Amino acid sequence: MRGPVAPPQVPLAASRSETFRDLVQDSVERLERHWPQLADVDFLVLDVPASPDDSVPLGSAEPAAKDRPARIMIYRRPVEIRTKNRDERALLVHEVVVEQVAELLGLSPESVDPRYGQD
């Protein structure tokens, strides 16, 4: 008898990309409590950066344009490669989100999240 190992509502059934997207969303929600203007920013999870250079970024930020809101992109595969487990991944995702928000707002990462770099 074959079938799914776990029902769809159980976290075991979540794909890696869905789990990663949840980590980004958790980080964004944590920051939105202190920075309500982030509600107007689009947070995107992409597998890899569009144009690979010598260095591979973990994220990037684009200011708002007249036809679209500001965007922050987090690159899933480069983050996953640099982490060993879910806890490390959650910490790195939060650091990348904080760094990109800081860049977008023109602030230091420590002023966006006072716990930045301490975890």
C-alpha positions as CSV (number, residue, x, y, z in Angstrom):
1,M,0.0,0.0,0.0
2,R,1.5,3.3,-1.1
3,G,0.4,6.8,-0.2
4,P,1.7,10.0,1.4
5,V,3.9,9.7,4.5
6,A,2.0,12.5,6.2
7,P,-1.2,14.4,5.5
8,P,-0.8,17.8,3.7
9,Q,-1.4,19.9,6.9
10,V,1.6,18.3,8.7
11,P,4.9,20.2,8.2
12,L,6.6,17.1,7.0
13,A,4.6,17.5,3.8
14,A,5.9,21.0,3.1
15,S,8.4,21.4,0.4
16,R,11.8,23.0,1.0
17,S,10.7,26.1,-0.9
18,E,7.5,26.4,1.2
19,T,9.5,26.0,4.4
20,F,12.0,28.6,3.2
21,R,9.2,31.0,2.3
22,D,7.8,30.5,5.8
23,L,11.1,31.5,7.3
24,V,11.2,34.7,5.3
25,Q,7.6,35.5,6.2
26,D,8.3,34.9,9.9
27,S,11.3,37.3,9.7
28,V,9.3,39.9,7.9
29,E,6.4,39.7,10.4
30,R,8.9,40.1,13.2
31,L,10.3,43.3,11.6
32,E,6.9,44.8,10.6
33,R,6.0,45.2,14.3
34,H,8.7,47.9,14.5
35,W,8.7,49.1,10.9
36,P,5.1,49.3,9.7
37,Q,6.2,50.8,6.4
38,L,7.4,47.4,5.4
39,A,3.8,46.5,4.6
40,D,4.3,48.4,1.4
41,V,7.4,46.4,0.4
42,D,7.2,43.2,-1.7
43,F,9.3,40.4,-0.3
44,L,10.1,37.8,-2.9
45,V,11.8,34.4,-2.6
46,L,13.7,33.4,-5.7
47,D,15.8,30.3,-6.2
48,V,18.9,32.0,-7.5
49,P,20.0,35.5,-8.5
50,A,19.2,36.5,-12.1
51,S,22.7,37.3,-13.2
52,P,25.4,35.2,-11.5
53,D,28.6,37.2,-10.9
54,D,31.9,36.2,-9.2
55,S,30.1,36.5,-5.8
56,V,26.6,35.1,-5.3
57,P,24.4,37.4,-3.2
58,L,22.0,36.0,-0.6
59,G,19.5,38.8,-1.2
60,S,19.0,42.2,-2.9
61,A,16.8,45.2,-2.6
62,E,15.3,47.5,-5.2
63,P,13.7,50.9,-4.3
64,A,10.1,51.6,-5.4
65,A,9.6,52.8,-9.0
66,K,6.6,54.7,-10.3
67,D,4.9,51.5,-11.5
68,R,5.8,49.1,-8.7
69,P,6.5,49.0,-4.9
70,A,10.0,48.5,-3.4
71,R,11.1,44.9,-3.5
72,I,13.4,42.7,-1.4
73,M,14.5,39.4,-2.9
74,I,15.9,36.6,-0.9
75,Y,17.7,33.8,-2.8
76,R,16.9,30.4,-1.5
77,R,19.6,28.2,-3.0
78,P,22.6,30.3,-1.9
79,V,21.2,30.5,1.6
80,E,20.5,26.8,1.8
81,I,24.0,25.9,0.6
82,R,25.5,28.0,3.4
83,T,23.5,26.4,6.2
84,K,23.4,22.9,7.7
85,N,20.0,22.8,9.4
86,R,16.7,24.6,9.9
87,D,17.9,26.7,12.9
88,E,21.0,27.9,11.0
89,R,18.8,28.7,8.0
90,A,16.3,30.7,10.1
91,L,19.1,32.8,11.5
92,L,20.7,33.4,8.2
93,V,17.4,34.2,6.5
94,H,16.6,36.8,9.3
95,E,20.1,38.4,8.9
96,V,19.7,38.7,5.1
97,V,16.2,40.2,5.5
98,V,17.5,42.7,8.1
99,E,20.4,43.6,5.9
100,Q,18.2,44.2,2.8
101,V,15.6,46.2,4.8
102,A,18.5,48.3,6.2
103,E,19.8,48.9,2.7
104,L,16.3,49.9,1.5
105,L,15.7,52.2,4.4
106,G,19.2,53.7,4.4
107,L,19.9,52.5,8.0
108,S,22.4,50.2,9.7
109,P,21.2,46.6,10.3
110,E,21.6,47.2,14.1
111,S,19.1,50.0,14.0
112,V,16.6,47.9,12.0
113,D,17.0,45.0,14.5
114,P,19.0,45.6,17.7
115,R,19.6,41.8,18.0
116,Y,21.3,41.7,14.5
117,G,24.5,39.6,14.6
118,Q,23.9,38.4,18.2
119,D,22.1,35.2,17.5
